[in-house]
Amino acid sequence: MKYLQLLILISIHFYANAQIPSHYKQSKSFNESLKTIVHEVGLDSTWDVGEDGKEQISFAVIDLTGKKPVLGGVNFTNFIYPASVYKMYVAMEVLRQVSNNEYSLFRQYIVKPPNDVDRSREIGFDPRPLLKDGDTVTVNYLLDLMITRSDNSAANCLIDIAGRKNINQTMHDNGWYGSEVTRKFLKRKFEDPGYDTVKSTETNALHAADFMYKIYKNELVNPWVSMQLKALMGRQLDTTKLSTGLPNGAMFYHKTGWWSYYTNDVGIVDDDKVKYIISLFTPVTENKVRPTLKELSRRVYDLIKNLHQ
């Protein structure tokens, strides 16, 4: 209980004091161009998100094509509900523990309630069955399900394996205060004691983009962890969001997320000549925002391509 109270106090302090890492350069013209894109596609509004009140987007882009990474965006320090995007934070800690030889990727794990929450597959065409009580699977299998299919049952199992205290210590080691993993993907009445009343997990576009930048640089924990995560994200099965605005030759290493009002996508775009990170969290339902995501993604790609011609 003391840990959770301390976590809340730390989060509140850093909530209002998010700092831009010194390894990024900022450009007024780049920032203004991104603001124009956001305005023209209609994402510079304030939305009503039910009991969560009013919310705005959190958006960051890191141009990797030049010599030094250039950061820009709109409200990129605004904390917002990340939905399944925060599964990538869970994966980081699991892989860190594997890298430290605490257990193997092929360690077997038995699925137990209440973790087996999924009643339908997030990606309909994926043939892998839903996890159920009593299934014996490996950590590696759970990681693949959690990232590529965004499986909630797999995420719940991996949160237990990694431990929320450990996940959040690694988050703090990277300076991502306020983006702590507080909840599993299940109803509060099934949560562990203390976590049934804690605030929902939040993150912002800056933290998520910085996470991707460290993967890009092979600096997220260590090169092995970075490359494992990049490989998982390169096999992402959800291509219905920012992917739709990218040219066919572009590789997108990313993690998506959606729930209720929220639709999000974060990743690394690389087509050899154009390289950047895009991190977008929106308080808009998926059906409504999909065409907007396609247009925004296309415009950001063209912006960065034109900057380096």
N, C-alpha and C positions, 0 to 999 in steps of 0.2 A: 504493500500500500504506500509506503514511504517513497518507493521508487517512482510510482505513478504520480504522486504529488510533486516530486522533484522534476519529473519529466514535463509536467504541465507548466511549472514555473519557468523552466529553461526555455520552453517553446514560446511562452508569452513574451519573454525578454527579447528573443531573437526575431520574433514575429515582426516587430517594428524596427528592427535594426539589420535587415538583410544587406550584406555587403557584396559588392561586385569583386570577384577575385582579380588579383593584380595581373594575372597572365593574359587578360583580355584588353584589347585596345577598343576604344569607342570612337565612332565617327558620327558627327551630327547629320551629315547628308545621308548616311546609311540608315540611321534611325528615322529620319524624316521620310525616307522612301518606304520603310516598313509601315510607318503610321499611315501613309497615304494608301497603301494596299489594304490595310485593315479597315480604313474608312470606306474605301470604294467597294469592298465586298460586304460591308454592312455589319462588321463585328466590333464596332466601337460603341456599342450600346450598353445599357444596363438592363439585365433581365431579372424577372421575378422567378425565383427558384423555390417556391412554396415555403415550407417552414424554415428553410435556410435564409430567407429574406431576399435581398438584392445582391446580384453578383455581376462581375465583369470578367472578360477573358484574361488569361495570363499567357503571354506570347513572347518567345525569344528565338532569335536566329544567330548562329555563330558562323560567320564566313571563314572557311578553312582554306580557301583557294590561294590566298596571298601568303606572305612570309610570317605574319603574326595574326592570330585569330581575332576577328572583329566582332564584337557583340552588339546587338541592337534588338529592339522589340517594343512591345507595348504592355505596360503593367506587369513586367516580368518578375517582380518581387511580390505580386499579389498571390496570397495563398488561396487555394481552391481545392475542391474534392477531386482527386486524381482517378477515381475508379480503378480499373485494373492496371493502370500504368505503374502503380506502386509495387506490383509484383516483381518488377525488375530490381527494386531495393532488396527484396527478400532473396532473390536469386544471387545477388552479389554476396550476401552474408553466407549463404549455403556454400557457394563456391570458395569463399575465403576459408571456411572451415575445412573443406576438402583439401584445399591447397596446403593447409597446415597439418595434414595427415590426421585430423580428428576422426575421420571416417572416409570411406570410399564412395565414389559416385555409384558404385554397384552394391552398396549396403542395402539390405532389404528392409522394407518398412511395411507394417500391416496397417491398412486403413481401418479407422474406427470412427463411430459417431462421436460428436456431431459434425465431424469434418466432411463427411460425404454428403454435401449439400446439393450438388448439381442434379437436376432432373431432366435436363436437355443439354445437348452439346452446343457449345458456343459457336462452333463452326459446323454447320450441318453436313458438309461433305467429308469431314474428317471421320474415318472409319473406326477409330479407337473407341472402345466402350467407355461408358461412364464408370468412374470409380465407385465401389460400393463396399459396405462393411465386410471385412474379412479378406479383401484383396491384398495380395502380397506383391509389391512392386519395388523397383529400385529408386534411389534418389535421382539418378539420371533420368529415369522415365518420368518422374514427377516434375523435374525441371523442364523437360521438353513439353509436357502437357501444359504446365503453367504459363510458359512464355509463348509457345507457338499457337496453342488453342485457347489460351487465357482461361484455363480450367480452374474454377473456384475451389473445388475439392482438393486438387493438387496443391493449391496455394495454402489452404488451411493446414494441410499435412506438413508442408515445408516451413511454415511459420512456427509450428511446434518443434520441428527438428532444429531449426536455427536458433529459436528463442528470441523473443522481442527485445529483451535487454541487449542481447548481442548485436542484433540488427541495428539498433539505435546507437549503440556505442560506435559502430563502424560509420554510421551516418554522421555522428558528431566528429569523428576523426577526420572526415572530409569537409567539415564546416557546414553541413546541411541541417542546421538547427531549425526546428519548426516543421520538418518533413518526416518526423518520426513515424514508424509503423505502429499504430495503436490498436488496430482492429483486425480480426479475421474477416473472412467473407461469409458471415452468418449472422443470424438475429442475435441481438444483445442477450436475450434470455439464455442462450447457449454458450455465451462467452465465459472464459475463466474469471474467477473472482477478481474484482478490481478493474478488469477490462470491460465489464458490462455497463459501466457508467462513464468511462473515459471518452473524451471527444473523438470524433471520427478522424481518420487519417487525412491530412492535407499535405500539399506540396505546392511549389510554384514552378513556373517555366524556367527560371534561372537555375534552380537546383537540378531539375531534370536535364537541362541542356548541359550543365557542368558535368553531370554523371556521364552523359554520352561523350563529352569531350575527353574525359579520362579514359573511356573505352577506346576512343579513336587513337589516343596517344599511348595505349597499352599501359596506362598508369592507374587503372582502377584496381587497387590493392596490389596487383602485380601483373605482368604480361599474360600469364596463364589464365587468371580470372578474367581479364579483359577480353582475351581471344575466345574463351568459352562463351561468354555472354554475347559477344558479337556474332558468333556462329549461331547461337540460339535465335537471336533477333533477326538474322538473315533468313531464317526459315519461317518467319511470321506468316500465319495463314490468313489473317484479317487484312485484306487489301482494299477495303471499302472507304477509307478516309483520305489522308494526305497522299497515299500511293496513287490515287486516281489522277492527280494532276502532274505526275512525273512522266518523263519520256520513257519509252520501253527499255532503253539501254541503261537507265539509272538503277543502281542497287540501293535499296532502302533497308537499313538495319534498324528495326523499330519495335516499339511496344505501344499498343493501342489500349483504349479503355472507354467504356460507356456505362452509364447507369442513370436511369430516371432522366433528369434534365441535362446531364453532363456527357460531353463527347470529346475525347482527347486522343492525341497521337504525338509521339516523341521519337525522333530517330536521327540517324546519320544518312545523308544522301551523298552518293559517290558514283559519278559516271566517268571517272578518271580525270576529266578536265575541270569539272565543277564539283566542289566538295563543300558541304555545309551541314550544320546541325539545325534542325527545326523542332521547336518544342511548343505545342499549342494545347491549351486547356480552355474549353468553352462551356458556359452554362446553358447550352442549347441542345435540345433533343436531337438524336442521331438522324432521324428521318428529315428533320427540317434543315439541318446544317450540312448534310453531305454535299450538295452542289456548291456551297460556299467553301468548304474545305478543298474541293477540287480546284476552284478558281484561285484561292489564296495560294495553294501549293504551286500551281502553274506560274503564278506571278512572281513568287519568291525565287523559283528556279531561274526564270528569265532575268530577274534583277541581278542575281549573282553572276550568271553567265555573261550578261552585258557589261558588268563592272570589270571583267577580266579579259575582254576581247582585245 
